[in-house]
Amino acid sequence: METTRISIDFGTSHTVAVLSGPGREPRALLFDGSPLLLSAVYAMPDGRLVVGRDAWHAGSSNPAGLEPYPKRHIDEDRLLLDGQEVTLEAVVAAVLRHVSVEADRAAGDHVATAVLTCPASWGGTRRGRLEAAAGTVFSTVHLVAEPVAAARHHLSRTPLTDPGYVLVYDLGAGTFDASLVRCTPDGIELVTSTGLDDAGGLDIDAAIVDHLGQTLAARDPDRWRRLAHPGDRADRRARRLLWDAVRTAKEVLSRTATTIVHIPLFDEEMPLGRERLEELARPVLDRTVAVCRDLSTAARSGPLLGVFLVGGASRMPLVGTLLHQALGVAPAAVDQPELAVAEGALADPPAATDAWPPADMPPAAGTPAPHPRRRRWVAAGAVTVVAAATAVWLGTRGGSPPADGAQRSPTPVASEAGSTPTPSPTPSPLIDPCLVGVWDSTSYSITNFIDGVPTTFTNTGGTVKTVRADGTYVHDYNSSPPRTATFNGNKWEQRIRGTFTGRLRTHDQTIIYSGTARGTSEFFENGSSRGRQALTLDPKPSTYLCDGDTWTEYTQDWRIDYNRRPTG
């Protein structure tokens, strides 16, 4: 007997769900009138977790309580939200429970069975975390790889007559993924998957904002500066409205040849045509097409029978044109590509034979392999790519530091990345010009955990951070004083020596880092070493405020204050 089921595409920035049941066509759930639910979670003072728009609203006045992108923390056991220790399982479950409530309301009964999708590169540990969170909400849970679900969605509408390969092109807000799927009479098999962590719809939005900014900054530099570097809540709201208008214009141009973009503060409308949009988007799209061409050539041994488009940013007509030219196959498009994965997860009953790739399949580019987590003297990932420590777990009872400290590498980023006007020297369109220069840190604080107790470590700065106009940076920790804390009368120190180098992107007061770390981090209790490890990277984005000569940067775990070093 057919039962009511729900499929959930738990995304980095948004979550999508589709409901199916006896005698009814699958349909997307709506959250505040939209099929896209913000994945954000906020911890209320009483311990309740709120989700979606309510979370963003609460977080606008208290960022410490907000986790905008829970999926990024799939390798972590717990998060610290406004001083409250919350397990990752509880945070993910809060999003899924919100979906469950809407599903029950739409179905008129409790929906007990859920199919969840997740990246093909996730191993058993990550899948287990997602399944455990879902298991607290639903009685029965199945997992399906995202590209397999996408292939099911398309094949349910346009079945293949012969065995062969299909390529799934997934262009999301912040990242791009390409997967090659083998289709046979026996089912669907994921062959390989790769991608780019710095190519997505937001990068195209940034190019549009930069294009508009060149004209507006020349006309009224002070007013544009308010949009590019908002100093109060009203200007920050105006900048968000500008980015929303740009995103809407981009979507409209997938259906029409021309549109307009309303410019807040200037109170005027500027024209934007599809031809100019395609010119601005071409550098981003060319990179994604090159990935598809290489993947298709290297990984398949039979005919390429189809190219399937997934992700909201794939709506652009230029995407299909470029792929057709490069691969010789016209892509199959759908009306709502952001729903393709969730709808495909319900296309057929979940089957272990075609849901997951072989264990030795190479992971998507930029995606770390999962690693085991266990309590240890000094936790892996003691320092982030911004040279500010993530929350670290330490113990005071028994044992010794492990010799095989697990390390994390940057994961694909789906948060927003922004743009500003182009002063001289010309910055990257993805970096706030206010950050360009040499900065001396003046204070630092971080919440680490000792025996499970949140403990604040502080110092007086001592690091030097250089940000260049092209978005590259160097953060030098070689002269930094120890970070210190007192716990149960004992003095703790964290001593860091090394440098961090790489690139950064900004948008709407958020910084996204990538790069490499070289050096060591060592903890001491009353002068005795409690463990030493190589510096590691953490993908968590940070919030920042820059007013020209001062720069404050923070997350839920840490805060750094900088002063600009005088030139000359």
HUVEN-V577135 format. One record per residue. PSI is psi in radians with two decimals (* if undefined). OMEGA is omega in whole degrees, -180 to 180 (NA if undefined). Layout:
psi,omega
PSI,OMEGA
PSI,OMEGA
This chain:
psi,omega
2.30,-179
2.38,179
2.83,176
2.27,-180
2.79,175
2.41,173
2.48,-176
2.13,172
1.63,-178
1.79,-175
2.98,-179
-0.89,-179
-0.52,-179
2.71,175
2.40,-179
2.49,-180
2.50,179
2.35,-177
2.36,176
2.65,-180
3.05,-179
2.22,175
0.24,180
2.53,178
2.53,175
2.44,179
2.57,-180
2.41,172
2.60,178
2.40,178
1.95,-175
0.66,177
0.03,-178
2.56,175
-0.11,-179
2.03,176
2.18,174
2.31,-179
0.03,-176
2.56,178
2.40,180
2.37,179
2.02,178
2.78,180
-0.51,-180
0.09,177
-0.20,178
2.58,177
2.15,177
2.72,-167
2.72,170
-2.43,-178
-0.65,179
-0.66,179
-0.81,179
-0.71,-179
-0.81,179
-0.67,-178
-0.35,179
-0.48,178
-0.29,180
1.38,-176
-0.44,-177
-0.42,-179
-0.02,-173
2.35,167
1.78,-175
-0.44,-173
1.26,-176
-0.57,-176
-0.48,180
-0.35,-174
0.45,-175
-0.38,180
-0.03,-176
2.63,180
-0.63,-175
2.77,178
2.73,176
1.94,-178
1.87,180
0.78,178
-0.07,179
2.24,176
2.08,-177
2.28,180
2.61,177
-0.68,180
-0.72,-179
-0.66,-180
-0.84,179
-0.73,-180
-0.55,179
-0.72,177
-0.82,-178
-0.60,179
-0.65,176
-0.74,176
-0.74,-178
-0.72,180
-0.76,179
-0.64,179
-0.77,179
-0.69,180
-0.74,-178
-0.63,-177
-0.35,-176
0.21,-180
2.95,180
2.27,176
1.97,-172
-0.29,-175
2.26,-178
2.48,172
2.10,-180
2.52,177
2.67,177
2.89,-176
2.57,-180
-0.48,-176
-0.15,-180
2.31,176
-2.99,-175
-0.61,-179
-0.85,-180
-0.75,179
-0.66,179
-0.64,178
-0.78,179
-0.73,-179
-0.66,179
-0.74,178
-0.77,180
-0.56,-179
-0.32,176
-0.16,-177
-0.71,-175
2.60,-180
-0.64,-179
2.28,-176
2.31,172
2.58,177
2.49,179
2.41,177
2.42,-175
-0.85,-180
-0.51,176
-0.76,177
-0.71,179
-0.74,179
-0.72,177
-0.74,-179
-0.86,-178
-0.73,-177
-0.44,177
-0.37,180
-0.57,-180
1.44,-178
2.57,176
2.51,180
-0.36,-179
2.70,175
2.62,178
-2.81,-175
2.61,170
2.61,179
2.24,178
2.05,-179
1.92,-174
1.76,180
1.81,-179
-2.84,-178
-0.76,-175
-0.25,-176
2.89,176
2.39,177
2.43,175
2.32,-178
2.48,177
2.20,-176
2.32,176
2.24,-179
2.17,179
2.97,176
-0.36,-178
-0.20,180
-2.83,-177
2.32,180
2.19,176
2.10,-176
-0.90,-180
2.84,-179
2.47,178
-3.10,-178
-3.02,180
2.32,-179
0.08,-180
0.55,178
1.99,180
-3.05,-178
-0.58,-180
-0.52,176
-0.61,176
-0.72,175
-0.73,-179
-0.69,179
-0.65,178
-0.81,179
-0.73,179
-0.73,178
-0.82,179
-0.67,-177
-0.57,179
-0.68,178
-0.80,-175
-0.65,-180
-0.61,178
-0.54,-177
-0.74,-177
1.47,-175
-0.71,-176
-0.73,-179
-0.70,178
-0.62,179
-0.59,177
-0.63,177
-0.67,-177
-0.60,-178
1.20,-176
2.33,-178
-0.15,178
3.07,-175
-0.65,-179
-0.75,180
-0.61,177
-0.65,177
-0.67,179
-0.71,180
-0.70,177
-0.67,177
-0.65,178
-0.82,-180
-0.64,176
-0.70,180
-0.68,178
-0.76,-180
-0.73,178
-0.74,179
-0.72,179
-0.74,180
-0.68,179
-0.66,-178
-0.11,171
-0.24,-178
-0.43,-178
2.97,-176
-0.46,-179
2.75,175
-3.05,179
2.72,177
2.11,177
2.30,-178
1.86,177
2.76,-177
-0.78,175
-0.39,-179
0.88,177
2.95,-179
2.34,-180
2.42,-179
2.61,175
2.22,-179
2.81,-179
-0.65,-179
-0.77,178
-0.70,177
-0.81,-179
-0.61,176
-0.72,-180
-0.59,-177
-0.34,-171
-0.77,-180
-0.67,179
-0.83,-176
-0.61,178
-0.66,180
-0.71,180
-0.67,-180
-0.65,178
-0.68,177
-0.77,-180
-0.72,-180
-0.80,-180
-0.73,-179
-0.78,-178
-0.67,-178
-0.71,-171
-0.51,-166
-0.25,-175
2.62,179
0.14,180
-3.01,-175
2.54,173
1.92,-172
-0.27,-178
2.72,173
2.10,-175
2.30,-179
2.31,-179
2.64,178
2.45,-175
-0.60,-177
-0.25,-180
-0.01,179
-0.45,-174
2.23,179
-0.54,-179
-0.51,179
-0.90,-180
-0.67,-180
-0.83,-178
-0.71,179
-0.70,178
-0.75,179
-0.67,-175
-0.62,-172
-0.24,-180
0.22,179
2.24,179
2.15,-179
2.59,175
2.11,-178
2.81,176
2.82,-177
-0.67,-178
1.44,-176
-0.42,179
-0.27,179
-0.10,-171
-0.73,-177
-0.83,-179
-0.69,179
-0.68,180
-0.49,179
-0.37,179
0.01,-175
-0.64,179
2.77,174
2.42,179
2.38,-180
2.27,-178
-0.44,-174
-0.49,-177
0.11,-175
-0.46,-173
2.57,180
2.97,175
2.68,-177
-0.47,-177
0.25,178
2.33,179
2.44,-179
2.84,177
2.59,-179
2.32,178
0.01,-178
2.13,-178
2.58,172
2.52,180
2.67,179
2.68,-179
2.58,177
2.40,176
2.74,179
2.39,-177
2.94,-179
-0.89,177
2.08,-174
2.71,174
2.70,177
0.75,-176
-0.37,-179
2.44,-177
3.04,180
-0.36,176
0.20,180
0.68,174
2.23,-170
2.50,165
2.94,176
2.19,-175
2.46,178
2.20,179
2.71,179
2.73,179
0.12,-175
1.92,170
2.89,175
3.12,180
2.83,-179
2.45,179
2.65,178
-0.26,-175
0.91,-177
2.05,180
2.52,180
2.64,177
2.60,175
2.88,-177
2.39,175
2.86,177
2.42,-176
2.23,179
0.16,177
3.03,-172
2.63,175
2.36,-169
-2.97,-174
2.78,179
3.01,178
3.03,-171
1.54,175
-3.10,177
2.24,2
2.66,-174
2.07,178
2.87,170
2.53,178
-0.11,-178
0.32,180
2.39,176
2.10,-179
-0.40,179
-0.46,-177
-0.22,-176
2.22,179
-2.93,178
2.29,-174
2.44,174
2.19,177
2.47,-178
-0.36,177
2.71,-178
2.43,173
2.54,-178
2.46,174
1.92,172
3.06,-179
2.20,174
2.07,-174
0.64,177
0.03,-178
2.18,177
2.21,-176
2.23,-176
2.16,173
2.42,-179
2.79,166
-3.10,-175
0.52,177
-2.21,178
0.00,177
2.78,178
2.20,-178
2.18,179
2.16,178
2.17,-178
2.87,-176
-0.42,-180
0.07,179
-0.08,176
2.70,-179
2.78,171
2.26,176
1.97,-173
2.10,-179
0.15,-170
-0.26,177
0.29,-176
2.32,175
2.83,-180
2.62,168
2.31,-172
2.70,176
2.78,175
2.25,-180
2.09,-178
0.69,178
-0.05,180
2.49,-180
2.20,178
2.53,177
2.57,169
2.03,-178
2.18,-176
2.32,173
2.23,179
-3.03,-180
2.71,176
2.30,180
2.65,179
-2.56,-179
2.70,175
2.69,174
2.63,179
2.64,170
2.27,173
0.87,177
0.43,177
2.42,177
2.36,177
2.14,-176
2.66,164
2.78,180
-2.76,-178
2.73,179
2.41,176
2.12,180
-2.89,-176
2.73,173
2.27,-177
2.35,178
2.52,179
2.48,172
2.01,-176
0.69,176
-0.15,180
2.32,-177
2.37,176
0.20,176
2.44,180
2.35,-179
2.81,174
2.55,175
2.48,-179
3.02,-175
2.60,179
2.28,-176
-0.02,-173
2.22,177
2.76,180
2.74,174
2.56,-178
2.75,171
2.22,-179
2.17,-179
0.29,178
-1.00,-178
-0.17,176
2.62,-177
2.12,175
2.32,-177
2.39,-176
2.77,169
-2.95,177
-0.30,-175
-0.52,-170
2.91,176
2.39,174
2.39,173
2.39,-180
2.67,166
2.44,178
2.34,178
2.24,-179
2.52,177
2.80,177
*,NA
